[in-house]
Amino acid sequence: MLIHRNVRDALLAAAKDYPVVSITGPRQSGKTTLTRETFPDYEYVSLENPDVLQTFRDDPNTFLHVHGSHVIFDEAQRAPQLFSYLQQVVDSSRETGRFVITGSQNFLLMDAIGQSLAGRVELLTLLPLSYNELSRSHREPSSLEEWLFQGGYPRMYDASILPNRYFPNYIQTYLERDVRNELGVRRLHDFQLFLQLCALRTSQQLNISNLASSAGIAFNTAKEWLSILEASGIIYLLEPYFSNRGKSLVKSPKLYFVDTGLAASLMGIRDASELSLGEFRGPLFETYVISEVLKAGYEQGQRPQLSYWRDTHKNEVDLIVRRGLKPVQAIEIKSSATYNTRYFDILNKVSQDDLDLSPKARAVVYGGTSPLHTQWGDVVPFSDVHDAAVGWLS
């Protein structure tokens, strides 16, 4: 059964407004399937094919004469010179929707776009499947624990591959194709250890010095590798909230994996039952909520403005949605399946004293199944995070 991707409407709208549409996202997040199903009449050209790539390198002008319009260029970061030639083509005509370019290395793709196609391209991001997309297609996992363990990479659902078989192959492919071949990292064993250590820190405040020391690498190497993971769509760094009220707030971002299944695999979790209780349930649940909010924003074609609030006394609000520097929603995240009124304690104090947010702009997301409306704010079950996020971001 086809799983409808929520970003499809934004993709169609972008193709009506711009000559080029770019879709980036993690490897195997569904970019190729989405673009080919959305634009069935477009020619498909994969630059991951070495013969096709060599044909472009041998004679770019003839290549683009042959593939001159209504073309999907897949894994376009492999041919960075392509973008300069595309600029010449699109500038010769006002036609929109001429090219769709996809790539799994955002760092390389965005650098090439910034140099050649600025102002001519709409930028979209596709992350792995959201819980909402699976639910709408009646394919959602049977429990919260199954969802945290499995995550949202489409191929697992299309081919019914178990997580314990899928993720080791995914990690190896990512290391070989993206990290070594495209980005030139040679220390793959060290990089894989670094990746596992990052997974163990998902939903934690980032301490690069500690991470580098644990991985046995230099501080600057750790910074570089974090940038690679972020550009690959593997991790997301949630920046701390900036306050001009003289409060002493932390300055380090929090690290999140984009997909809980990948993080769980790297943590060494072998079965969903391990997430019923235990140390990883809370961090993975928080990771899921942050990721679902990100997906809700990206599918609308926007870059969500998100941060977290934490002072030096460790009082914390897990997620703040902003418009510019102005907070518009504060969210507390609790993995428990049972709601407790104390979940609002710090949220209410910070919202009132520091953020100027009324109860209507406060919410608790929890691991239960029943939505509640309280005098302090909404209580959102885990299955409804996407719909709530659409409201928070609008």
Rosetta blueprint (number, residue, H / E / L):
1 M L
2 L L
3 I L
4 H L
5 R L
6 N L
7 V L
8 R H
9 D H
10 A H
11 L H
12 L H
13 A H
14 A H
15 A H
16 K H
17 D H
18 Y L
19 P L
20 V E
21 V E
22 S E
23 I E
24 T E
25 G L
26 P L
27 R L
28 Q L
29 S L
30 G L
31 K H
32 T H
33 T H
34 L H
35 T H
36 R H
37 E H
38 T H
39 F L
40 P L
41 D L
42 Y L
43 E E
44 Y E
45 V E
46 S E
47 L L
48 E L
49 N L
50 P H
51 D H
52 V H
53 L H
54 Q H
55 T H
56 F H
57 R H
58 D H
59 D L
60 P H
61 N H
62 T H
63 F H
64 L H
65 H H
66 V H
67 H L
68 G L
69 S L
70 H L
71 V E
72 I E
73 F E
74 D E
75 E L
76 A H
77 Q H
78 R H
79 A L
80 P L
81 Q L
82 L H
83 F H
84 S H
85 Y H
86 L H
87 Q H
88 Q H
89 V H
90 V H
91 D H
92 S L
93 S L
94 R L
95 E L
96 T L
97 G L
98 R L
99 F E
100 V E
101 I E
102 T E
103 G E
104 S L
105 Q L
106 N H
107 F H
108 L H
109 L H
110 M H
111 D H
112 A H
113 I H
114 G H
115 Q H
116 S H
117 L L
118 A L
119 G L
120 R L
121 V E
122 E E
123 L E
124 L E
125 T E
126 L L
127 L L
128 P L
129 L L
130 S L
131 Y H
132 N H
133 E H
134 L H
135 S H
136 R H
137 S L
138 H L
139 R L
140 E L
141 P L
142 S L
143 S L
144 L H
145 E H
146 E H
147 W H
148 L H
149 F H
150 Q H
151 G L
152 G L
153 Y L
154 P H
155 R H
156 M H
157 Y H
158 D H
159 A L
160 S L
161 I L
162 L L
163 P H
164 N H
165 R H
166 Y H
167 F H
168 P H
169 N H
170 Y H
171 I H
172 Q H
173 T H
174 Y H
175 L H
176 E H
177 R H
178 D H
179 V H
180 R H
181 N H
182 E H
183 L L
184 G L
185 V L
186 R L
187 R L
188 L H
189 H H
190 D H
191 F H
192 Q H
193 L H
194 F H
195 L H
196 Q H
197 L H
198 C H
199 A H
200 L H
201 R L
202 T L
203 S L
204 Q E
205 Q E
206 L L
207 N L
208 I H
209 S H
210 N H
211 L H
212 A H
213 S H
214 S H
215 A H
216 G L
217 I L
218 A L
219 F H
220 N H
221 T H
222 A H
223 K H
224 E H
225 W H
226 L H
227 S H
228 I H
229 L H
230 E H
231 A H
232 S L
233 G L
234 I L
235 I E
236 Y E
237 L E
238 L E
239 E L
240 P E
241 Y L
242 F L
243 S L
244 N L
245 R L
246 G L
247 K L
248 S L
249 L E
250 V L
251 K L
252 S L
253 P L
254 K E
255 L E
256 Y E
257 F E
258 V L
259 D L
260 T H
261 G H
262 L H
263 A H
264 A H
265 S H
266 L H
267 M H
268 G L
269 I L
270 R L
271 D L
272 A H
273 S H
274 E H
275 L H
276 S L
277 L L
278 G L
279 E L
280 F L
281 R H
282 G H
283 P H
284 L H
285 F H
286 E H
287 T H
288 Y H
289 V H
290 I H
291 S H
292 E H
293 V H
294 L H
295 K H
296 A H
297 G H
298 Y H
299 E L
300 Q L
301 G L
302 Q L
303 R L
304 P L
305 Q L
306 L E
307 S E
308 Y E
309 W E
310 R E
311 D E
312 T L
313 H L
314 K L
315 N L
316 E E
317 V E
318 D E
319 L E
320 I E
321 V E
322 R E
323 R E
324 G L
325 L L
326 K E
327 P E
328 V E
329 Q E
330 A E
331 I E
332 E E
333 I E
334 K E
335 S L
336 S L
337 A L
338 T L
339 Y L
340 N L
341 T H
342 R H
343 Y H
344 F H
345 D H
346 I H
347 L H
348 N H
349 K H
350 V H
351 S H
352 Q H
353 D H
354 D H
355 L H
356 D L
357 L L
358 S L
359 P H
360 K H
361 A H
362 R E
363 A E
364 V E
365 V E
366 Y E
367 G L
368 G L
369 T L
370 S L
371 P L
372 L E
373 H E
374 T L
375 Q L
376 W L
377 G L
378 D E
379 V E
380 V E
381 P E
382 F H
383 S H
384 D H
385 V H
386 H H
387 D H
388 A H
389 A H
390 V H
391 G H
392 W H
393 L H
394 S L
